[in-house]
Amino acid sequence: MEEKDLEKLFLTVAQDPALDTDANRKFFSLLIQSTLRYRDEMLSSKGIVVTVGDVRAALGWLVPVLATGNMPETENNISMGLLDLWMDELKKREPITYRG
């Protein structure tokens, strides 16, 4: 997964012009940066390639987890690891919140 592909994926999530706020830009920047770090770490330490599909799965879970606090039950360890990383990063950097 190339950085440009990842940025394109996140931009499709935020298509609505109403989402173009400073807080949302910070939110998506955090997600992109941590995703790239996760991708690089998974490849270098475990030889695992994180795919766009893995990121899409984690993105699909993100808003419900933010809304409910309930993590999904899944055997998709790659996407779940990414979601865990995002949640940890977001907790450190509160009050960045997604306004969708």
N, C-alpha and C positions, 0 to 999 in steps of 0.2 A: 504494500500500500504506500503510495507516494504522498508526500505532504500536500501537493495540489489536489489530489483525489480526496483527501481528508477535509481540506478546506471547502471544497465543492460540496461535499456531503453535508457539512454543518451549515453552509449557506442555504441549501435547499430547505433545511429545517426552519430557517429564519427568513422565509420569503416575504412575509407580510411587512410592509413599510412601517407599520405601527410598532414592530419589534425592534426597529433601528434606534435604540436608545443607548446611552453610555453604559448603563448597568448591564444590558444584554450583551453589548460588545465585550465587556469585561468577563461576563459569564461564559460566552462562547470562546473567548481567548483562553480562559482557564481550561476549558474542556479540550481545546485543540492542543495546547501545550502539554497537558498531562497525557493525552492520547499518544502524542508523538514520543514522549518519554517512555510510556508503557510499551509501545511498539518496538522501540529500540532495545529496551531491556529484555523483552521476551525473546527477541531474535538473538541478542548477544549471549544471554545467560542460558536459554533453553533451546535455541534453534527453532522457535515457533514463530511462524509468520502470522501476524494479526491482519485479518482481512477486513475489507469494507463491510462485509456481512457481519463480522464480529462487532464492529463499531455500531452498525445499524441496530443490532439486537440490544446492545447496551443503551443506545439512545431511546429505543422503544420502551425501555424500563425506567428511564431516568425520571420523567415527569410524574408517573404514578408513584415512584418511590419518594420523590420530593413532596408529593401531596399527602401520602399516607404513612410514610416511614417504614412500610413493609417491603422487604427485599423479596424478589421473585425466587421461586423454587425452580432450579434448573440444573442440568448437568453440563451446561455450556460454561466451562471454567474460564475460558479466555474472556468472554464477554462479561462474566460475573466479576472477574478480577479487575477489568476496566471500570465497571460500575462501582466497585468498592473503592478504587483509587479516586474516582470523581467525587464520591461522597466524602472521603477523607479530606480531599483538597477543598471542597466547598465548606466543610466544617471549620477548617483553619481560616478561611477567608470570609466568613460571614461579615456583613449581611448581603453579599452578592446573591441575588435571587433572579430566577428566570421569570419574566413577565410575559407569558404567552396568552 
